[in-house]
Amino acid sequence: MQQWDADAALNELLARYYAGEAGLWQRIQAAVDEELRRRGLPPAPRHIRFRRLPAGGYRVIVEDADDYAAPL
């Protein structure tokens, strides 16, 4: 699992997204993917969550999608 506080640009996108603005998910996902690349993580299926911080802004939480796979 990777976690970090969103930067100003991502915080702005997330605030708009949660306020109901459509068409932002691809930009949000691209910002998270870029940060993962900066951290040296290879492309892989991931589960992305965001948690509002008490002081404002958002925490980004990224987990491997395999952690959510249900056995068949």
HTML snippet that shows the backbone in 3Dmol.js (N, CA, C, O; Angstrom):
<script src="https://3Dmol.org/build/3Dmol-min.js"></script>
<div id="view" style="width:600px;height:400px;position:relative"></div>
<script>
const pdb = `
ATOM      1  N   MET A   1       0.844  -1.172   0.000  1.00  0.00           N
ATOM      2  CA  MET A   1       0.000   0.000   0.000  1.00  0.00           C
ATOM      3  C   MET A   1       0.892   1.240   0.000  1.00  0.00           C
ATOM      4  O   MET A   1       1.904   1.306   0.699  1.00  0.00           O
ATOM      5  N   GLN A   2       0.489   2.203  -0.795  1.00  0.00           N
ATOM      6  CA  GLN A   2       1.161   3.497  -0.851  1.00  0.00           C
ATOM      7  C   GLN A   2       0.180   4.564  -0.373  1.00  0.00           C
ATOM      8  O   GLN A   2      -1.011   4.502  -0.676  1.00  0.00           O
ATOM      9  N   GLN A   3       0.688   5.545   0.377  1.00  0.00           N
ATOM     10  CA  GLN A   3      -0.142   6.658   0.829  1.00  0.00           C
ATOM     11  C   GLN A   3       0.655   7.943   0.749  1.00  0.00           C
ATOM     12  O   GLN A   3       1.865   7.954   0.977  1.00  0.00           O
ATOM     13  N   TRP A   4      -0.032   9.022   0.423  1.00  0.00           N
ATOM     14  CA  TRP A   4       0.586  10.343   0.448  1.00  0.00           C
ATOM     15  C   TRP A   4      -0.512  11.394   0.441  1.00  0.00           C
ATOM     16  O   TRP A   4      -1.655  11.118   0.077  1.00  0.00           O
ATOM     17  N   ASP A   5      -0.149  12.597   0.847  1.00  0.00           N
ATOM     18  CA  ASP A   5      -1.091  13.707   0.786  1.00  0.00           C
ATOM     19  C   ASP A   5      -1.075  14.265  -0.627  1.00  0.00           C
ATOM     20  O   ASP A   5      -0.011  14.488  -1.205  1.00  0.00           O
ATOM     21  N   ALA A   6      -2.255  14.489  -1.179  1.00  0.00           N
ATOM     22  CA  ALA A   6      -2.379  15.015  -2.539  1.00  0.00           C
ATOM     23  C   ALA A   6      -1.769  16.413  -2.617  1.00  0.00           C
ATOM     24  O   ALA A   6      -1.842  17.190  -1.665  1.00  0.00           O
ATOM     25  N   ASP A   7      -1.167  16.717  -3.763  1.00  0.00           N
ATOM     26  CA  ASP A   7      -0.645  18.065  -3.973  1.00  0.00           C
ATOM     27  C   ASP A   7      -1.801  19.015  -4.285  1.00  0.00           C
ATOM     28  O   ASP A   7      -2.950  18.588  -4.391  1.00  0.00           O
ATOM     29  N   ALA A   8      -1.493  20.300  -4.429  1.00  0.00           N
ATOM     30  CA  ALA A   8      -2.533  21.318  -4.627  1.00  0.00           C
ATOM     31  C   ALA A   8      -3.377  21.044  -5.867  1.00  0.00           C
ATOM     32  O   ALA A   8      -4.598  21.197  -5.828  1.00  0.00           O
ATOM     33  N   ALA A   9      -2.745  20.645  -6.962  1.00  0.00           N
ATOM     34  CA  ALA A   9      -3.480  20.406  -8.211  1.00  0.00           C
ATOM     35  C   ALA A   9      -4.447  19.230  -8.063  1.00  0.00           C
ATOM     36  O   ALA A   9      -5.594  19.310  -8.505  1.00  0.00           O
ATOM     37  N   LEU A  10      -3.990  18.144  -7.446  1.00  0.00           N
ATOM     38  CA  LEU A  10      -4.865  16.985  -7.255  1.00  0.00           C
ATOM     39  C   LEU A  10      -5.968  17.307  -6.249  1.00  0.00           C
ATOM     40  O   LEU A  10      -7.110  16.883  -6.429  1.00  0.00           O
ATOM     41  N   ASN A  11      -5.639  18.050  -5.193  1.00  0.00           N
ATOM     42  CA  ASN A  11      -6.669  18.457  -4.235  1.00  0.00           C
ATOM     43  C   ASN A  11      -7.771  19.248  -4.922  1.00  0.00           C
ATOM     44  O   ASN A  11      -8.951  19.063  -4.622  1.00  0.00           O
ATOM     45  N   GLU A  12      -7.396  20.124  -5.837  1.00  0.00           N
ATOM     46  CA  GLU A  12      -8.397  20.913  -6.556  1.00  0.00           C
ATOM     47  C   GLU A  12      -9.289  20.019  -7.416  1.00  0.00           C
ATOM     48  O   GLU A  12     -10.510  20.172  -7.422  1.00  0.00           O
ATOM     49  N   LEU A  13      -8.672  19.087  -8.142  1.00  0.00           N
ATOM     50  CA  LEU A  13      -9.452  18.148  -8.954  1.00  0.00           C
ATOM     51  C   LEU A  13     -10.405  17.321  -8.089  1.00  0.00           C
ATOM     52  O   LEU A  13     -11.567  17.126  -8.447  1.00  0.00           O
ATOM     53  N   LEU A  14      -9.911  16.844  -6.963  1.00  0.00           N
ATOM     54  CA  LEU A  14     -10.745  16.022  -6.084  1.00  0.00           C
ATOM     55  C   LEU A  14     -11.904  16.826  -5.500  1.00  0.00           C
ATOM     56  O   LEU A  14     -13.022  16.319  -5.406  1.00  0.00           O
ATOM     57  N   ALA A  15     -11.651  18.054  -5.112  1.00  0.00           N
ATOM     58  CA  ALA A  15     -12.727  18.896  -4.578  1.00  0.00           C
ATOM     59  C   ALA A  15     -13.811  19.102  -5.634  1.00  0.00           C
ATOM     60  O   ALA A  15     -15.000  19.037  -5.325  1.00  0.00           O
ATOM     61  N   ARG A  16     -13.408  19.347  -6.859  1.00  0.00           N
ATOM     62  CA  ARG A  16     -14.374  19.521  -7.950  1.00  0.00           C
ATOM     63  C   ARG A  16     -15.124  18.219  -8.218  1.00  0.00           C
ATOM     64  O   ARG A  16     -16.337  18.227  -8.429  1.00  0.00           O
ATOM     65  N   TYR A  17     -14.398  17.101  -8.210  1.00  0.00           N
ATOM     66  CA  TYR A  17     -15.002  15.783  -8.441  1.00  0.00           C
ATOM     67  C   TYR A  17     -16.068  15.484  -7.377  1.00  0.00           C
ATOM     68  O   TYR A  17     -17.187  15.091  -7.705  1.00  0.00           O
ATOM     69  N   TYR A  18     -15.709  15.673  -6.107  1.00  0.00           N
ATOM     70  CA  TYR A  18     -16.652  15.369  -5.031  1.00  0.00           C
ATOM     71  C   TYR A  18     -17.790  16.386  -4.945  1.00  0.00           C
ATOM     72  O   TYR A  18     -18.814  16.120  -4.315  1.00  0.00           O
ATOM     73  N   ALA A  19     -17.614  17.551  -5.576  1.00  0.00           N
ATOM     74  CA  ALA A  19     -18.702  18.538  -5.660  1.00  0.00           C
ATOM     75  C   ALA A  19     -19.672  18.192  -6.787  1.00  0.00           C
ATOM     76  O   ALA A  19     -20.703  18.844  -6.948  1.00  0.00           O
ATOM     77  N   GLY A  20     -19.332  17.153  -7.572  1.00  0.00           N
ATOM     78  CA  GLY A  20     -20.248  16.672  -8.596  1.00  0.00           C
ATOM     79  C   GLY A  20     -19.865  16.990 -10.025  1.00  0.00           C
ATOM     80  O   GLY A  20     -20.625  16.694 -10.947  1.00  0.00           O
ATOM     81  N   GLU A  21     -18.697  17.592 -10.229  1.00  0.00           N
ATOM     82  CA  GLU A  21     -18.282  17.899 -11.599  1.00  0.00           C
ATOM     83  C   GLU A  21     -17.924  16.607 -12.333  1.00  0.00           C
ATOM     84  O   GLU A  21     -17.169  15.776 -11.828  1.00  0.00           O
ATOM     85  N   ALA A  22     -18.471  16.462 -13.513  1.00  0.00           N
ATOM     86  CA  ALA A  22     -18.256  15.246 -14.306  1.00  0.00           C
ATOM     87  C   ALA A  22     -16.982  15.355 -15.143  1.00  0.00           C
ATOM     88  O   ALA A  22     -16.470  16.446 -15.393  1.00  0.00           O
ATOM     89  N   GLY A  23     -16.490  14.196 -15.567  1.00  0.00           N
ATOM     90  CA  GLY A  23     -15.392  14.137 -16.523  1.00  0.00           C
ATOM     91  C   GLY A  23     -14.006  14.345 -15.952  1.00  0.00           C
ATOM     92  O   GLY A  23     -13.073  14.626 -16.703  1.00  0.00           O
ATOM     93  N   LEU A  24     -13.844  14.216 -14.651  1.00  0.00           N
ATOM     94  CA  LEU A  24     -12.537  14.469 -14.035  1.00  0.00           C
ATOM     95  C   LEU A  24     -11.766  13.200 -13.685  1.00  0.00           C
ATOM     96  O   LEU A  24     -10.569  13.264 -13.406  1.00  0.00           O
ATOM     97  N   TRP A  25     -12.440  12.047 -13.696  1.00  0.00           N
ATOM     98  CA  TRP A  25     -11.784  10.837 -13.186  1.00  0.00           C
ATOM     99  C   TRP A  25     -10.514  10.495 -13.944  1.00  0.00           C
ATOM    100  O   TRP A  25      -9.536  10.084 -13.320  1.00  0.00           O
ATOM    101  N   GLN A  26     -10.485  10.645 -15.254  1.00  0.00           N
ATOM    102  CA  GLN A  26      -9.271  10.321 -16.017  1.00  0.00           C
ATOM    103  C   GLN A  26      -8.109  11.215 -15.608  1.00  0.00           C
ATOM    104  O   GLN A  26      -6.977  10.742 -15.509  1.00  0.00           O
ATOM    105  N   ARG A  27      -8.367  12.494 -15.369  1.00  0.00           N
ATOM    106  CA  ARG A  27      -7.302  13.409 -14.936  1.00  0.00           C
ATOM    107  C   ARG A  27      -6.816  13.057 -13.533  1.00  0.00           C
ATOM    108  O   ARG A  27      -5.619  13.119 -13.253  1.00  0.00           O
ATOM    109  N   ILE A  28      -7.738  12.691 -12.659  1.00  0.00           N
ATOM    110  CA  ILE A  28      -7.365  12.285 -11.300  1.00  0.00           C
ATOM    111  C   ILE A  28      -6.507  11.023 -11.357  1.00  0.00           C
ATOM    112  O   ILE A  28      -5.467  10.939 -10.703  1.00  0.00           O
ATOM    113  N   GLN A  29      -6.947  10.056 -12.135  1.00  0.00           N
ATOM    114  CA  GLN A  29      -6.205   8.802 -12.271  1.00  0.00           C
ATOM    115  C   GLN A  29      -4.820   9.044 -12.874  1.00  0.00           C
ATOM    116  O   GLN A  29      -3.847   8.416 -12.455  1.00  0.00           O
ATOM    117  N   ALA A  30      -4.722   9.937 -13.840  1.00  0.00           N
ATOM    118  CA  ALA A  30      -3.429  10.254 -14.456  1.00  0.00           C
ATOM    119  C   ALA A  30      -2.483  10.890 -13.438  1.00  0.00           C
ATOM    120  O   ALA A  30      -1.286  10.601 -13.446  1.00  0.00           O
ATOM    121  N   ALA A  31      -3.001  11.747 -12.569  1.00  0.00           N
ATOM    122  CA  ALA A  31      -2.162  12.375 -11.544  1.00  0.00           C
ATOM    123  C   ALA A  31      -1.634  11.330 -10.564  1.00  0.00           C
ATOM    124  O   ALA A  31      -0.469  11.382 -10.169  1.00  0.00           O
ATOM    125  N   VAL A  32      -2.478  10.388 -10.173  1.00  0.00           N
ATOM    126  CA  VAL A  32      -2.050   9.318  -9.269  1.00  0.00           C
ATOM    127  C   VAL A  32      -1.030   8.420  -9.973  1.00  0.00           C
ATOM    128  O   VAL A  32      -0.014   8.058  -9.380  1.00  0.00           O
ATOM    129  N   ASP A  33      -1.290   8.062 -11.217  1.00  0.00           N
ATOM    130  CA  ASP A  33      -0.350   7.229 -11.981  1.00  0.00           C
ATOM    131  C   ASP A  33       1.010   7.901 -12.105  1.00  0.00           C
ATOM    132  O   ASP A  33       2.042   7.239 -11.995  1.00  0.00           O
ATOM    133  N   GLU A  34       1.021   9.208 -12.332  1.00  0.00           N
ATOM    134  CA  GLU A  34       2.286   9.943 -12.452  1.00  0.00           C
ATOM    135  C   GLU A  34       3.070   9.878 -11.139  1.00  0.00           C
ATOM    136  O   GLU A  34       4.284   9.677 -11.156  1.00  0.00           O
ATOM    137  N   GLU A  35       2.400  10.043 -10.026  1.00  0.00           N
ATOM    138  CA  GLU A  35       3.078   9.953  -8.730  1.00  0.00           C
ATOM    139  C   GLU A  35       3.619   8.544  -8.501  1.00  0.00           C
ATOM    140  O   GLU A  35       4.724   8.389  -7.982  1.00  0.00           O
ATOM    141  N   LEU A  36       2.871   7.529  -8.873  1.00  0.00           N
ATOM    142  CA  LEU A  36       3.360   6.155  -8.731  1.00  0.00           C
ATOM    143  C   LEU A  36       4.599   5.921  -9.594  1.00  0.00           C
ATOM    144  O   LEU A  36       5.527   5.236  -9.166  1.00  0.00           O
ATOM    145  N   ARG A  37       4.622   6.481 -10.799  1.00  0.00           N
ATOM    146  CA  ARG A  37       5.815   6.372 -11.658  1.00  0.00           C
ATOM    147  C   ARG A  37       7.007   7.065 -11.002  1.00  0.00           C
ATOM    148  O   ARG A  37       8.123   6.545 -11.024  1.00  0.00           O
ATOM    149  N   ARG A  38       6.765   8.248 -10.417  1.00  0.00           N
ATOM    150  CA  ARG A  38       7.854   8.959  -9.727  1.00  0.00           C
ATOM    151  C   ARG A  38       8.416   8.124  -8.585  1.00  0.00           C
ATOM    152  O   ARG A  38       9.600   8.215  -8.259  1.00  0.00           O
ATOM    153  N   ARG A  39       7.568   7.320  -7.989  1.00  0.00           N
ATOM    154  CA  ARG A  39       7.994   6.454  -6.888  1.00  0.00           C
ATOM    155  C   ARG A  39       8.606   5.147  -7.383  1.00  0.00           C
ATOM    156  O   ARG A  39       9.003   4.304  -6.578  1.00  0.00           O
ATOM    157  N   GLY A  40       8.685   4.974  -8.691  1.00  0.00           N
ATOM    158  CA  GLY A  40       9.328   3.804  -9.272  1.00  0.00           C
ATOM    159  C   GLY A  40       8.475   2.552  -9.302  1.00  0.00           C
ATOM    160  O   GLY A  40       9.004   1.449  -9.439  1.00  0.00           O
ATOM    161  N   LEU A  41       7.165   2.700  -9.175  1.00  0.00           N
ATOM    162  CA  LEU A  41       6.288   1.528  -9.195  1.00  0.00           C
ATOM    163  C   LEU A  41       5.842   1.224 -10.616  1.00  0.00           C
ATOM    164  O   LEU A  41       5.467   2.133 -11.357  1.00  0.00           O
ATOM    165  N   PRO A  42       5.878  -0.042 -11.002  1.00  0.00           N
ATOM    166  CA  PRO A  42       5.484  -0.415 -12.364  1.00  0.00           C
ATOM    167  C   PRO A  42       3.971  -0.302 -12.545  1.00  0.00           C
ATOM    168  O   PRO A  42       3.223  -0.338 -11.567  1.00  0.00           O
ATOM    169  N   PRO A  43       3.522  -0.168 -13.783  1.00  0.00           N
ATOM    170  CA  PRO A  43       2.073  -0.167 -14.036  1.00  0.00           C
ATOM    171  C   PRO A  43       1.467  -1.494 -13.583  1.00  0.00           C
ATOM    172  O   PRO A  43       2.024  -2.562 -13.835  1.00  0.00           O
ATOM    173  N   ALA A  44       0.335  -1.412 -12.921  1.00  0.00           N
ATOM    174  CA  ALA A  44      -0.364  -2.608 -12.433  1.00  0.00           C
ATOM    175  C   ALA A  44      -1.784  -2.201 -12.058  1.00  0.00           C
ATOM    176  O   ALA A  44      -2.041  -1.025 -11.799  1.00  0.00           O
ATOM    177  N   PRO A  45      -2.704  -3.157 -12.027  1.00  0.00           N
ATOM    178  CA  PRO A  45      -4.053  -2.834 -11.553  1.00  0.00           C
ATOM    179  C   PRO A  45      -3.992  -2.391 -10.085  1.00  0.00           C
ATOM    180  O   PRO A  45      -3.361  -3.041  -9.251  1.00  0.00           O
ATOM    181  N   ARG A  46      -4.653  -1.289  -9.796  1.00  0.00           N
ATOM    182  CA  ARG A  46      -4.611  -0.757  -8.437  1.00  0.00           C
ATOM    183  C   ARG A  46      -5.991  -0.260  -8.018  1.00  0.00           C
ATOM    184  O   ARG A  46      -6.815   0.128  -8.846  1.00  0.00           O
ATOM    185  N   HIS A  47      -6.212  -0.285  -6.721  1.00  0.00           N
ATOM    186  CA  HIS A  47      -7.428   0.266  -6.126  1.00  0.00           C
ATOM    187  C   HIS A  47      -7.034   1.609  -5.518  1.00  0.00           C
ATOM    188  O   HIS A  47      -6.130   1.676  -4.685  1.00  0.00           O
ATOM    189  N   ILE A  48      -7.715   2.681  -5.934  1.00  0.00           N
ATOM    190  CA  ILE A  48      -7.380   4.032  -5.488  1.00  0.00           C
ATOM    191  C   ILE A  48      -8.516   4.552  -4.612  1.00  0.00           C
ATOM    192  O   ILE A  48      -9.689   4.478  -4.977  1.00  0.00           O
ATOM    193  N   ARG A  49      -8.137   5.080  -3.445  1.00  0.00           N
ATOM    194  CA  ARG A  49      -9.114   5.709  -2.550  1.00  0.00           C
ATOM    195  C   ARG A  49      -8.580   7.068  -2.125  1.00  0.00           C
ATOM    196  O   ARG A  49      -7.380   7.330  -2.203  1.00  0.00           O
ATOM    197  N   PHE A  50      -9.476   7.917  -1.682  1.00  0.00           N
ATOM    198  CA  PHE A  50      -9.110   9.241  -1.193  1.00  0.00           C
ATOM    199  C   PHE A  50      -9.837   9.482   0.119  1.00  0.00           C
ATOM    200  O   PHE A  50     -11.023   9.176   0.245  1.00  0.00           O
ATOM    201  N   ARG A  51      -9.132  10.025   1.089  1.00  0.00           N
ATOM    202  CA  ARG A  51      -9.726  10.351   2.383  1.00  0.00           C
ATOM    203  C   ARG A  51      -9.531  11.842   2.637  1.00  0.00           C
ATOM    204  O   ARG A  51      -8.428  12.371   2.493  1.00  0.00           O
ATOM    205  N   ARG A  52     -10.606  12.502   3.013  1.00  0.00           N
ATOM    206  CA  ARG A  52     -10.546  13.922   3.339  1.00  0.00           C
ATOM    207  C   ARG A  52      -9.740  14.087   4.620  1.00  0.00           C
ATOM    208  O   ARG A  52      -9.945  13.351   5.585  1.00  0.00           O
ATOM    209  N   LEU A  53      -8.821  15.054   4.631  1.00  0.00           N
ATOM    210  CA  LEU A  53      -8.007  15.329   5.808  1.00  0.00           C
ATOM    211  C   LEU A  53      -8.680  16.399   6.665  1.00  0.00           C
ATOM    212  O   LEU A  53      -9.300  17.312   6.120  1.00  0.00           O
ATOM    213  N   PRO A  54      -8.574  16.309   7.992  1.00  0.00           N
ATOM    214  CA  PRO A  54      -9.216  17.300   8.860  1.00  0.00           C
ATOM    215  C   PRO A  54      -8.775  18.737   8.565  1.00  0.00           C
ATOM    216  O   PRO A  54      -9.569  19.669   8.689  1.00  0.00           O
ATOM    217  N   ALA A  55      -7.522  18.910   8.181  1.00  0.00           N
ATOM    218  CA  ALA A  55      -7.000  20.252   7.907  1.00  0.00           C
ATOM    219  C   ALA A  55      -7.300  20.712   6.482  1.00  0.00           C
ATOM    220  O   ALA A  55      -6.921  21.818   6.094  1.00  0.00           O
ATOM    221  N   GLY A  56      -7.976  19.873   5.705  1.00  0.00           N
ATOM    222  CA  GLY A  56      -8.268  20.189   4.308  1.00  0.00           C
ATOM    223  C   GLY A  56      -7.409  19.353   3.384  1.00  0.00           C
ATOM    224  O   GLY A  56      -6.358  18.853   3.785  1.00  0.00           O
ATOM    225  N   GLY A  57      -7.844  19.204   2.173  1.00  0.00           N
ATOM    226  CA  GLY A  57      -7.128  18.385   1.207  1.00  0.00           C
ATOM    227  C   GLY A  57      -7.475  16.914   1.380  1.00  0.00           C
ATOM    228  O   GLY A  57      -8.372  16.544   2.137  1.00  0.00           O
ATOM    229  N   TYR A  58      -6.731  16.089   0.651  1.00  0.00           N
ATOM    230  CA  TYR A  58      -7.022  14.655   0.617  1.00  0.00           C
ATOM    231  C   TYR A  58      -5.759  13.828   0.775  1.00  0.00           C
ATOM    232  O   TYR A  58      -4.670  14.248   0.382  1.00  0.00           O
ATOM    233  N   ARG A  59      -5.918  12.648   1.355  1.00  0.00           N
ATOM    234  CA  ARG A  59      -4.867  11.637   1.404  1.00  0.00           C
ATOM    235  C   ARG A  59      -5.184  10.638   0.309  1.00  0.00           C
ATOM    236  O   ARG A  59      -6.322  10.193   0.162  1.00  0.00           O
ATOM    237  N   VAL A  60      -4.151  10.290  -0.461  1.00  0.00           N
ATOM    238  CA  VAL A  60      -4.276   9.306  -1.530  1.00  0.00           C
ATOM    239  C   VAL A  60      -3.855   7.955  -0.951  1.00  0.00           C
ATOM    240  O   VAL A  60      -2.803   7.845  -0.321  1.00  0.00           O
ATOM    241  N   ILE A  61      -4.676   6.935  -1.168  1.00  0.00           N
ATOM    242  CA  ILE A  61      -4.386   5.582  -0.685  1.00  0.00           C
ATOM    243  C   ILE A  61      -4.479   4.647  -1.884  1.00  0.00           C
ATOM    244  O   ILE A  61      -5.528   4.537  -2.519  1.00  0.00           O
ATOM    245  N   VAL A  62      -3.373   3.977  -2.185  1.00  0.00           N
ATOM    246  CA  VAL A  62      -3.315   3.108  -3.356  1.00  0.00           C
ATOM    247  C   VAL A  62      -2.919   1.707  -2.897  1.00  0.00           C
ATOM    248  O   VAL A  62      -1.900   1.521  -2.231  1.00  0.00           O
ATOM    249  N   GLU A  63      -3.744   0.727  -3.266  1.00  0.00           N
ATOM    250  CA  GLU A  63      -3.484  -0.665  -2.918  1.00  0.00           C
ATOM    251  C   GLU A  63      -3.521  -1.512  -4.180  1.00  0.00           C
ATOM    252  O   GLU A  63      -4.190  -1.164  -5.152  1.00  0.00           O
ATOM    253  N   ASP A  64      -2.800  -2.624  -4.158  1.00  0.00           N
ATOM    254  CA  ASP A  64      -2.853  -3.549  -5.283  1.00  0.00           C
ATOM    255  C   ASP A  64      -4.271  -4.071  -5.436  1.00  0.00           C
ATOM    256  O   ASP A  64      -4.922  -4.399  -4.444  1.00  0.00           O
ATOM    257  N   ALA A  65      -4.750  -4.149  -6.657  1.00  0.00           N
ATOM    258  CA  ALA A  65      -6.108  -4.640  -6.910  1.00  0.00           C
ATOM    259  C   ALA A  65      -6.262  -6.090  -6.470  1.00  0.00           C
ATOM    260  O   ALA A  65      -7.362  -6.518  -6.119  1.00  0.00           O
ATOM    261  N   ASP A  66      -5.169  -6.850  -6.484  1.00  0.00           N
ATOM    262  CA  ASP A  66      -5.238  -8.252  -6.053  1.00  0.00           C
ATOM    263  C   ASP A  66      -5.717  -8.375  -4.611  1.00  0.00           C
ATOM    264  O   ASP A  66      -6.304  -9.389  -4.234  1.00  0.00           O
ATOM    265  N   ASP A  67      -5.467  -7.335  -3.796  1.00  0.00           N
ATOM    266  CA  ASP A  67      -5.913  -7.363  -2.405  1.00  0.00           C
ATOM    267  C   ASP A  67      -7.432  -7.392  -2.299  1.00  0.00           C
ATOM    268  O   ASP A  67      -7.977  -7.736  -1.250  1.00  0.00           O
ATOM    269  N   TYR A  68      -8.122  -7.028  -3.390  1.00  0.00           N
ATOM    270  CA  TYR A  68      -9.579  -6.954  -3.378  1.00  0.00           C
ATOM    271  C   TYR A  68     -10.232  -8.091  -4.157  1.00  0.00           C
ATOM    272  O   TYR A  68     -11.459  -8.189  -4.202  1.00  0.00           O
ATOM    273  N   ALA A  69      -9.432  -8.934  -4.761  1.00  0.00           N
ATOM    274  CA  ALA A  69      -9.977 -10.036  -5.557  1.00  0.00           C
ATOM    275  C   ALA A  69     -10.589 -11.088  -4.633  1.00  0.00           C
ATOM    276  O   ALA A  69      -9.966 -11.526  -3.666  1.00  0.00           O
ATOM    277  N   ALA A  70     -11.796 -11.473  -4.947  1.00  0.00           N
ATOM    278  CA  ALA A  70     -12.461 -12.519  -4.170  1.00  0.00           C
ATOM    279  C   ALA A  70     -12.166 -13.872  -4.807  1.00  0.00           C
ATOM    280  O   ALA A  70     -12.242 -14.011  -6.027  1.00  0.00           O
ATOM    281  N   PRO A  71     -11.833 -14.856  -4.001  1.00  0.00           N
ATOM    282  CA  PRO A  71     -11.589 -16.187  -4.573  1.00  0.00           C
ATOM    283  C   PRO A  71     -12.870 -16.734  -5.199  1.00  0.00           C
ATOM    284  O   PRO A  71     -13.969 -16.531  -4.683  1.00  0.00           O
ATOM    285  N   LEU A  72     -12.706 -17.419  -6.303  1.00  0.00           N
ATOM    286  CA  LEU A  72     -13.866 -17.999  -6.995  1.00  0.00           C
ATOM    287  C   LEU A  72     -14.185 -19.376  -6.469  1.00  0.00           C
ATOM    288  O   LEU A  72     -15.130 -20.012  -6.937  1.00  0.00           O
TER     289      LEU A  72
END
`;
const viewer = $3Dmol.createViewer("view");
viewer.addModel(pdb, "pdb");
viewer.setStyle({}, {cartoon: {color: "spectrum"}});
viewer.zoomTo();
viewer.render();
</script>
